């Protein structure tokens, strides 16, 4: 029987080879470029402006929601196809050894063009996706899916590879990429396009108290006044009609985002601009010159107050420098004229900066940033609200999925007592125990399969919106802090090259409260904008916190926050002294932190020249640590420690193996020193 089957297969193959294939229509492909392709200059600045889209109209909002749904379905299908090809690539071990990994990738289609063709096939085979998504948009989604797949296939400079790509959750799908416009052919802009002008938008929605002026005249309007008066539900502007079709390229009225190509027809979304006069110079800088518009992406953000629970934005990428106000430009010009060299010492709970003049006479400047009492109280209140929302989310999930959670110990004991008493068992509507898991600790049912109520989704959206607002507030605080530091200490600063992620592992709560990484990141941009540079120094060759300006080196534990040198008798805050030493760090290669070294000769010279001023700067800027929190008793009075009795006699024995229970060293730094006494020896 097997022999007959093999013979039949052989005969069929011979017939297929003998019969010539019918010539079909040749596949249309785009030939090579006739001219030199356009490329962006790497030195050219790039800025992004966020434009709010008005989706109050149910028809427009429904089209946008279906567009995001179709884009997510297509991307999920492409990622699934890529994951299957990756699994086949890993399984073909013998073939990779025989013909090579590149040949196996070509056979499986593990490349950017291969994923693009897979996206085209998914789009053609599905009838409903063509109503909302175009082939150009499918091309961009396939390119985004290929990026994490390439990081998994090919290692980086350190031969490290990322994990396998995953499609992600629907709630995390926020971004639909667009295609950049052509800078060689006019009116060549696929997928999302921005039509209209700022002058036309001003003419359509000008405030009634504002005289009929152009864009340049509105720049003189003082902040605090309204320039625009846009309605709650904006209507789609009507473009001119030429040749029986809408001519969006000739539209010069209000700004609108247009998406053409799907079978349901074009999608036009009106743009809502900020209405205050304070934001008008910012808009005029970006929107008055359409030749700088490069790319437009569609983004959505969770917003409980918006219709449908989502707020939609258009992120417009512009080839050009970002906006800087007159006050910012004047401040950066003054920073460029400051002839100072400074150092930064970033800590878990504070940031210290010290600078010295490099030319002429000047004083030592010292600054130390910490969280104020109001900021701490606001952070505590925000943490309390976040915990309440998390508890509400947990209760809602448990109430909607009672069969997937165990009962708590109290609920189980109560059920046992009722059973022993002969009473009927009560239905537990809110189990308080852990989730049902397997022997390895994994849940029996995945969390993605849980039933979620409407209140759960609303609270989750409010929680995400609060977190985003808190992040924006911290970023604004970091920008203001960077501007203040550069204005006082100049644009040439040195900071330690530390791994802040390790700080979060050790002091997660304190680091998340102060966010030292967010404070250091804007400093590089401010220094570069003022004509300077923020250099990074490795911690091992410099050891800033273990040194003194006189050159004396003494190991100090983290619990010792005061610096006292027995040689030069310099006293001050530990972080400020480290920042002062960082000001005299020099690099063989400014881009390589490992080439940093402390110039001890310059440190000693600064100590001799600015001796008294340096001592005052390091002493006056020292911040007193806050008092420890004292718990309150049930009656509302402050609980005081006992003064006598058996409890007061008990003392915890110091354990030399545990660093937290070691006895504190004697405070020799504050002990008066006799005349003629020998210098004490510290350290090795």
Rosetta blueprint (number, residue, H / E / L):
1 X L
2 X H
3 X H
4 X H
5 X H
6 X H
7 X H
8 X H
9 X H
10 X H
11 X H
12 X H
13 X H
14 X H
15 X H
16 X H
17 X H
18 X H
19 X L
20 X L
21 X L
22 X L
23 X L
24 X L
25 X L
26 X L
27 X L
28 X L
29 X L
30 X L
31 X L
32 X L
33 X L
34 X L
35 X L
36 X L
37 X L
38 X L
39 X L
40 X L
41 X L
42 X L
43 X L
44 X L
45 X L
46 X E
47 X E
48 X E
49 X E
50 X E
51 X E
52 X E
53 X E
54 X L
55 X L
56 X L
57 X L
58 X H
59 X H
60 X H
61 X H
62 X H
63 X H
64 X H
65 X H
66 X H
67 X H
68 X H
69 X H
70 X H
71 X H
72 X H
73 X H
74 X H
75 X H
76 X H
77 X H
78 X H
79 X H
80 X H
81 X H
82 X H
83 X H
84 X H
85 X H
86 X H
87 X H
88 X H
89 X H
90 X H
91 X H
92 X L
93 X H
94 X H
95 X H
96 X H
97 X H
98 X H
99 X H
100 X L
101 X H
102 X H
103 X H
104 X H
105 X H
106 X H
107 X H
108 X H
109 X L
110 X L
111 X L
112 X H
113 X H
114 X H
115 X H
116 X H
117 X H
118 X H
119 X H
120 X H
121 X H
122 X H
123 X H
124 X H
125 X H
126 X L
127 X L
128 X L
129 X H
130 X H
131 X H
132 X L
133 X L
134 X L
135 X H
136 X H
137 X H
138 X H
139 X H
140 X H
141 X H
142 X H
143 X H
144 X H
145 X H
146 X H
147 X H
148 X H
149 X H
150 X H
151 X H
152 X H
153 X H
154 X L
155 X L
156 X L
157 X L
158 X L
159 X L
160 X L
161 X L
162 X L
163 X L
164 X L
165 X L
166 X L
167 X L
168 X L
169 X L
170 X H
171 X H
172 X H
173 X L
174 X L
175 X E
176 X E
177 X L
178 X L
179 X L
180 X L
181 X L
182 X L
183 X L
184 X L
185 X L
186 X L
187 X L
188 X L
189 X L
190 X L
191 X L
192 X E
193 X E
194 X E
195 X E
196 X L
197 X L
198 X H
199 X H
200 X H
201 X H
202 X H
203 X H
204 X H
205 X L
206 X E
207 X L
208 X L
209 X L
210 X L
211 X L
212 X L
213 X L
214 X L
215 X H
216 X H
217 X H
218 X H
219 X L
220 X L
221 X L
222 X L
223 X L
224 X L
225 X L
226 X E
227 X L
228 X E
229 X L
230 X L
231 X L
232 X L
233 X L
234 X L
235 X L
236 X L
237 X L
238 X L
239 X L
240 X E
241 X E
242 X E
243 X L
244 X L
245 X E
246 X E
247 X E
248 X H
249 X H
250 X H
251 X L
252 X L
253 X L
254 X L
255 X L
256 X E
257 X E
258 X E
259 X E
260 X L
261 X L
262 X L
263 X L
264 X L
265 X L
266 X L
267 X E
268 X E
269 X E
270 X E
271 X E
272 X E
273 X L
274 X L
275 X L
276 X E
277 X H
278 X H
279 X H
280 X H
281 X H
282 X H
283 X H
284 X H
285 X H
286 X H
287 X H
288 X L
289 X L
290 X H
291 X H
292 X H
293 X E
294 X E
295 X E
296 X E
297 X E
298 X E
299 X E
300 X E
301 X E
302 X E
303 X L
304 X L
305 X L
306 X L
307 X H
308 X H
309 X H
310 X E
311 X E
312 X E
313 X E
314 X E
315 X E
316 X E
317 X E
318 X E
319 X E
320 X L
321 X L
322 X L
323 X L
324 X L
325 X L
326 X H
327 X H
328 X H
329 X H
330 X H
331 X H
332 X H
333 X H
334 X H
335 X H
336 X H
337 X H
338 X L
339 X L
340 X E
341 X E
342 X E
343 X E
344 X E
345 X E
346 X E
347 X L
348 X L
349 X L
350 X L
351 X E
352 X E
353 X E
354 X E
355 X E
356 X E
357 X E
358 X L
359 X L
360 X L
361 X L
362 X L
363 X L
364 X L
365 X E
366 X E
367 X E
368 X E
369 X E
370 X L
371 X L
372 X L
373 X H
374 X H
375 X H
376 X H
377 X H
378 X H
379 X H
380 X H
381 X H
382 X H
383 X H
384 X H
385 X H
386 X H
387 X H
388 X H
389 X H
390 X H
391 X H
392 X H
393 X H
394 X H
395 X H
396 X H
397 X H
398 X H
399 X H
400 X H
401 X L
402 X H
403 X H
404 X H
405 X E
406 X L
407 X L
408 X L
409 X H
410 X H
411 X H
412 X H
413 X H
414 X H
415 X H
416 X H
417 X H
418 X H
419 X H
420 X H
421 X L
422 X L
423 X L
424 X L
425 X L
426 X L
427 X L
428 X L
429 X L
430 X L
431 X L
432 X L
433 X L
434 X L
435 X E
436 X L
437 X E
438 X L
439 X L
440 X L
441 X L
442 X L
443 X E
444 X L
445 X L
446 X L
447 X H
448 X H
449 X H
450 X L
451 X L
452 X L
453 X L
454 X H
455 X H
456 X H
457 X H
458 X H
459 X H
460 X H
461 X H
462 X H
463 X H
464 X H
465 X H
466 X H
467 X H
468 X H
469 X H
470 X H
471 X H
472 X H
473 X H
474 X H
475 X H
476 X H
477 X H
478 X H
479 X H
480 X H
481 X H
482 X H
483 X H
484 X H
485 X H
486 X H
487 X H
488 X H
489 X H
490 X L
491 X L
492 X E
493 X E
494 X E
495 X E
496 X E
497 X L
498 X L
499 X L
500 X H
501 X H
502 X H
503 X H
504 X H
505 X H
506 X H
507 X L
508 X H
509 X H
510 X H
511 X H
512 X H
513 X H
514 X H
515 X L
516 X H
517 X H
518 X H
519 X H
520 X H
521 X H
522 X H
523 X H
524 X H
525 X H
526 X H
527 X H
528 X H
529 X H
530 X L
531 X L
532 X L
533 X E
534 X E
535 X E
536 X E
537 X E
538 X L
539 X H
540 X H
541 X H
542 X H
543 X L
544 X H
545 X H
546 X H
547 X E
548 X L
549 X L
550 X L
551 X L
552 X L
553 X E
554 X L
555 X L
556 X L
557 X L
558 X L
559 X L
560 X L
561 X L
562 X E
563 X E
564 X E
565 X L
566 X L
567 X L
568 X L
569 X L
570 X L
571 X E
572 X E
573 X E
574 X H
575 X H
576 X H
577 X H
578 X H
579 X H
580 X H
581 X H
582 X H
583 X L
584 X L
585 X E
586 X E
587 X E
588 X L
589 X L
590 X L
591 X L
592 X L
593 X H
594 X H
595 X H
596 X E
597 X E
598 X E
599 X L
600 X H
601 X H
602 X H
603 X H
604 X H
605 X H
606 X H
607 X H
608 X H
609 X H
610 X L
611 X H
612 X H
613 X H
614 X H
615 X H
616 X H
617 X H
618 X H
619 X H
620 X H
621 X L
622 X L
623 X L
624 X L
625 X L
626 X L
627 X L
628 X L
629 X L
630 X L
631 X L
632 X E
633 X L
634 X L
635 X L
636 X L
637 X L
638 X E
639 X L
640 X L
641 X L
642 X L
643 X L
644 X L
645 X L
646 X H
647 X H
648 X H
649 X H
650 X L
651 X L
652 X L
653 X L
654 X L
655 X L
656 X L
657 X L
658 X L
659 X H
660 X H
661 X H
662 X L
663 X L
664 X L
665 X L
666 X L
667 X L
668 X H
669 X H
670 X H
671 X L
672 X L
673 X L
674 X L
675 X L
676 X L
677 X L
678 X L
679 X L
680 X L
681 X L
682 X L
683 X L
684 X L
